[in-house]
Amino acid sequence: MDTQRRTKIVATLGPATDEPSVIADMIKAGLDVARLNFSHGTRESQRRRVEMVREAARDSGRYVGVLADLAGPKIRIESFHEGKVQLAEGAPFTLDTGLDPNAGTATEVGCAYTNLPADVHSGDTLLLSDGQIVLEVENVAGTRISCVVRSGGELSNRKGLNRQGGGISAPALTDKDLGDIRLAAELGIDYLAVSFARDADDMRRAQSELRRWRGDARVVAKIERHEALDNLSSILSVSHAVMVARGDLGVEMGYAELTGLQKTIIRQSLARNRVVITATQMMESMIQNPIPTRAEVSDVANAVLDGTDAVMLSAETATGRYPIKAVQAMAEVIRGAEKYQLGAPRRMGRAEEEFGNTEEAISRAVMYTANHMRVRAIVALTESGMTPLWMSRIRSDIPIYAFTRHEATRQRVTLYRGVYAVPFDLMQLDTGALYSAIFDRLLELGLVDVNDLVILTKGEQSGVSGGTNSLQILRVVRRAAAGAAVS
């Protein structure tokens, strides 16, 4: 396992990764979590990709999580009769929800979202094709939205549409999403990302639908709507993780604010003990080129320095020419950035005045101790993975090993910054044999040397989720006994 890199890598699967050898090489290069984009591909192709990832992970002796990303209510225009048109600045252009889906011209085009006329008003700004085309609404009558082109260019079929400043009322979960949630549950997906979530209720509905099909995935709120920013605190209260989805967020909020918004979302997520993924166009040029641009290197490094748990590759790996090199480049940039991250003050503060429970208090005490002693490793005997998650909120260069008997927990911690899964069943051990077994496992994996100090957290009652209540400082020996504790 690569304990020299703490920030995790999420990479999207697609046609470019549909050979088992490619996925195997991506895992060797540093892939931690594989993303399935449910906006593309068939359910059978997604099922096949999950099988390939799990087989390749087993063969490599690694744990790789799987994240399913729901399509959500992406608002799109319909199609043009000629496939594409050229819009001139100052020209009139109409969006018509009642127009034939294939009858678009240089003056009008249909829209798949029939409620759009109720969501926009005169004076609104509409953005097409990731903001490259800008329309100003002049009049709304029936199904027709009459606009004037403020920024023109080429417009082709099925491009996305946003209202600047948000305000589109489409629900976060479509009928397709509901079917995809059932598939995610059947496949045992580790994380489920909800696109275009507006508030906590959207996340609760996704969770409820997932539980309906007996799925136990952790839910990820994609922050890409203006409304999501307004409701960030409540979204964080019901989500396990968030994704800074910079594509649509940048379109709705304006690109000038994007860097500040990214830092704000990451900071608030870490303060609430939530996992955070930074995504969108991180190494976009590698879709066609074998190395990233200097600007892309800085972008990834900036997210790492902000404290993100993971950075994400999208089309770079799904459809790009160099999916393996993209993962390799991401891993190299992360390692380079983390050398400088560790020189900054370590975060020990928290948003609330009191700890929420014993596990969190133990986690904070562990990290304070580890950052002020020559500790080689932190070992958390864990059922759910919560204790290592809380530990990982504090910046440190000390690896955290989640020793757990649960496959689901081992898959889940692949997304936590600085946390690494180790299979370990303490239920088969008595107290006297516990320390020897832990040390033997660490030594076997080459994670520590004899005489190194490690910190161990565990619960008084073995096998009880949420029961971590002790911290011990131990010196590694080959045949340790219960008396190996330093303090």
N, C-alpha and C positions, 0 to 999 in steps of 0.2 A: 504494500500500500504506500502511496505517495504522501508521507507525513510532512514533506517539505513544502507542500502547498495546502493552505488552509481554505481559501475561497474555492467553492465548488463550481463545476462546469456543467451546465445544462445544454444539451445539443438536440436539435430537432431532427427526427427521422423523416425520410422521404424517398423518392425514387433514386437519389444518389447514394443511399445507404442500404439499398435492398439486397445486397450481397452479404452473406454471413461473415465473410472475410473482412469486409469494410467495417462492420460493427465491431468485430474482434479487435481490429487495429485502432479504432476510435477509443475503445476501452483501454487498450495499452497506452494510448496517447494521453489519457486523463479524463475520459468521459465519466461523470458521476451520476447524472440523471438523464435519461432519454425522454424526450418530449414527443408526444403524438399530437399533431395538429389536426383536430377533427374538422377543420374547415376544408380539408382536402383528403382525398383518398376514400376508399370504401371501408366498410366495417371489417370485411374479410382481410383487407390489406393491413389494417391496424392490428387485428388479432395476430396476423403472421409476424408483424414487426415486434410485438411484445414477446412472442415465442423466441424469435431470433436473439433479442437482447438478453433474455433470461438464460438461454443456452450458452451464449458467448460469455456471459458473466460467470456462469458455473465453470466453464472450461478454463477461464483465466484466474479463478480463485478470488474474484472481486465481487463486491456488492454494488449493484447499479439500480437506482430507483427508476420508477416510471411515472411520468407526469402526463395526464391527458388534458388537453386544452380545448375546451368547448368552443364552438364557432361563435355562438352568441348572435345577437340581432344586428349584424353588420348591415348598415343601410347602403344600398347600391342603386345606381341607375340601371336601366335596362340596356338593350343593345341598339346599335345603329344599323341601318339598312346596308351601309357600305363597310361596316366594321369599325370605322373610326371617322372623326371629323376634326376640322381645324377651327377653333373658336378665336375670333378677333376681339381685341380689347374695344369696349364700347358697343359691341353688337348685342342685340336682344337675344335671349335664349330662355326657353321655357321647359320646366319640368312638369310632366303631366302623368299623374298616377293612373289615369284612365286610358292612356295611349297604348296601342298594340306594343307588346314587349320587343318586337323586332323592327319597329317602324321609325327609329330615331333618325333625325336629319341634322343639318348644321344649325337649325333653328329650334329644335325641340327633341326631347327624349323622354321615354317613360321612366318610372321609378317603382321599384318593387315594394316599397313601404307605403301602403295605401293611406296611412294616417299622417303622412308628412304635411299636407296642407293645413291640418289643425295645429301642427307644432311650430310653424314658422309664420312670420308677420312681415309687413312692409318695413324695410330698413335692415332686416337681418342679413348676415353674411353667411353664405353657404360655400363650403370648400369641397372640391372634388379631386380625386386622384391624389390623395395624401397632401392636399393643400396646394397643388400646382395650378389648379384652376380655381379662380375666385369669382363668385357670383354675388351680386347684391339684389335682394328681393325688392321688386317694385310694387307688385300686386299679387294677391291671392284670391282666386275666384273658382269655386267648385273644386275640380280636380287639378286645376292649372295654377302653377306658380310662375309668374312672369318675372324674369330677372334681366339684369344687364351685366355683361361680362366685364369685370374689373381687372382680371389678369387672365389672359388667354393662353392658348397652346393646343396641343393635340389631346383629344379626349377619345378614348376607346371604350369598348363594351365592358359593362359590369364593374365600373370603377366605384370605389367607396365614396360616400357622401357624409359630411359632418356639418353641424351647425356651430359656428364659432361661439364659444361661451356655453356650449351644451344646451340642454333643454329638449332633446329628442325623447319622447315618452315610451319608446318601444321597451317591452319587458326584457329582462336580462336573459331569460330562458325561453328558447323557442321550442316548437314541437320536436325539431331535430335534436336539440340539446337533451330533451327528456329521454329520447331513445338512446343517445350516446351515453348518458349517465348510467343507464341500465347496462350497456356494454362495458363501461368502466368497472362497474361492480362485478360483473361476471368475470372479467379479466384480472381482478384483484389489484387494480391500479393503486399506487401509493399516494399520489396527489391528483386532485381534480381542480383545474383552473377555471374560474367562472369569468367569461368575457363580458365587458361592459356593465359590470355590477354598479348599481347606483347607491345602494344602502345596505344596511344589515339585513333587511328582510329578503333581499335577493340572495344573500349568502345562506340565510336560514332555509330558504326554499330549496336551494341546491343540496344542502346537507340532508334535509328531510327526504328528498327524492332519492338520494344516494342510500340512506338507511333503509328506505322502502325496499330496495333490492339487496339489502344486507351487505352493502359495500362499507368498508371501513377506511377509505381514503381520507386524507387530510385535505381540507378545501383551501384553495388559493384565490384570493380576490385580485383580479387584474384591475389596476388603477389606471383607467384610460378615459374616464368621463369627468367633466367638470363637477357633476353632482357627487362623484365618489370622493373627490377632494374635500368637498363641504362636509361629507359624512365619514371622513377617514377614521375618526375616533371610534364611532360605533361599528364600522366595518371591522376594525382591528379587534374589537371586543368579541366577535363571533367567528373570526377567521383564524386559521392556523398559520397562514403565510399570505404575503402580498407579492404581486409582481408589478414593478414599475414599467408599464407597457408604454414606451415612449412614442410609439407611432401615432395612434389616435389621440393620446394625451397631448402631444405636441401640436397636433392640428387644432384641437379644441381650445387649448390654452395659449397657443402661440409659442413658437420655438424659442423666443428670447427668455422665457420663464422656465424652460425645461430643466436646465441644470440646477437651478435653485429648488424646483419642485422635487427633483430626484433626491437631493440631499435631505429635504424636509421629510419625505416619505420614509427614507431609510432610517433617519434619526428617530422618528416617532415609532416605527416598527420595532427597532431594537429596544427602545424604552419600554415597550409593551411585551417584550419577550416573544416577538413574532419573527418568523423567518422571512427574509426578503430577497427577491430575485430581481436583478436589473437586466432589462431586455430591449431588443430592437436595434438593428443596424449596428451592432457592436463591431463587427468586422465585415461589413457589407461588401467591400471591394474584393474579399476573398471568394465571392461567388464566381469570379472570373480570374482572379490573380492568386499566385501561390504564397504571397506575403501580404500582410496588412499594411495600410498606410500609417504614417507617423501619427496622424490625428486619431486613428482608430486605436492605436496603442495607448495614447493618452486617455482616450475615452474609457477603455477597459480599466486602466490603472486608476483613474479617478474614482470609478465605482468601487474598486477594491479599497482604496484609501478612505472612502466614505463608510466602509464597514459592511457592505452588502454580503450576504451569505453566498450568493451564486451569481454568475454572469451567464448570459444565454446566447447561443447561436441559433439562428432561424434558417433562412434560405441558404446561408453559408454552408450548412451541412445537408439540408434537406434536398436541395436542387443544385448546389454548387459543384464546381469542377474539382475542388480540393477539400473534401470533408475531413479527411484525416489530418491534413496540414492545418486546417482551421482550428481543430482541437489542440494540436501541438502548439500552435502560435498562442492560443488563449492561455494554455498552461504556462508557457514561458513568460508571458507578460504578467500573469498573476504572481509568479514567483519573484519576478523583478520588482514589482510594486510592493510586495509584502516585506521586502528588505527595508524599505523606507517607512512603511506603516508602523513597524515595531519600534521605531525611534520616537514616535509620538506618544503623548500621555495616554495611559491606559484608562479606559472608562470604567469607573467604579460607581458612578452615581445612578440614580433611578428616578422615575417620574413620581412614584408614590412615596409617602413618608414611612410606611411600614411594609415589611415583607408580607406577601400573601399567604405563605405557608412555610412549613419546616423545610421542605425540599429546596425552596428558593433561598432560604436563609443559609442552608448548608452550601448551596452552589456558590453564593457570593463569598462565603468564608473560604471555600476552597480556592477560588481564583485570587483572592487577596493573598492568601498564604503562598500559593504557587508562584505568584509574581514577585514575592519577596524572599524566596528560598531557591536553592539550586535543585529544583525538582525536575526530573527527566520526563515524567509522564503522569497523567491523571487517569485513574481507572474508576469508572462508574458502573457498579452492578445495578442494572436497570431492567425494569419490566416494560415500561411505556416509552422510555427515552426522554422523559421530561427533564430529569436532572442534568444530563449532558446538554440539552437544549439551553437551559438557563445558564449553565457554565459558559456556553459558547457566545453569550451576549457580551462577555467581557473580552476585550482585546488582549491576546496573549500569544506567545510563540510556543506554548507548551501543548502538545497534542492531548486530546481527550479521547479515551478509548471507551466506547459503549460496550461493555461485556453483557451480553443478553442471550437468552435461550430462544427468543421469539424472532422468527424470520421477518415478520412485518416491521418490527422495531429496527432490525438491521437494515432493511430497505429504506425506512423513513429517515434515519440519521444521515443518509448519503447526501442530504441537502443542507445539513447543519455545518456552518463554518467551523473548521478545526476539529470536527468529530469524526471518528472512524469506528466502524463496526467490527466487533470480534465475537464469534460464536462461543458461548460459554454457558453451561448449565449448572448453576450452583445448587440446584435441587438434588443433584446426585452426590453432593459432598457434605461431610460433616464439618463442624467449625474448625476442628484441628487440621483438616486437610485443605481448607480454603486458601490460605495464603500460599502454600506450596503450589497449588494448582494455578493460581493467578500468576505467580512468578515464572513457573514453567512455561505458561502460555506466552508471556511477554518475551521470555528469552528465546523460545522456539521461533517466534516471528521476527526476532532481531530488533525488537522495539526498545529494549533496555540492555544494560550490562550489569553484571554483578556489582553490588555496592551502590548502585544508583538509588536515589530517593524517589519514591512514587507516593502520590496521594490516592487513597482509596475511599470511596463513599459507598455505603450500603445501608440497608434497612435492618432493623432488629428482627423483623419477621420475613424470612425468605419467601420470595414468590408473590409478595403483596405489592400491587401497583400503588404508587404514591406513598410508599413507606420509608423512603430514604431519610435517615435521621442521625447518621454518624459520619465522622470524618476521621481518618487515620493517616498518619505519616509513617511509611514503611521503608525499610532498606532492603533492597533485593538481595536474596541469597538463594543458593540452589536448592536447599532443603530447608525452607523456612518453617517456623512454628508460630504459634499464636503470639509468642513473646517478641516477635520481630519489630513491633511498633517502636518508633523513636519517641513519639509523644502522643 
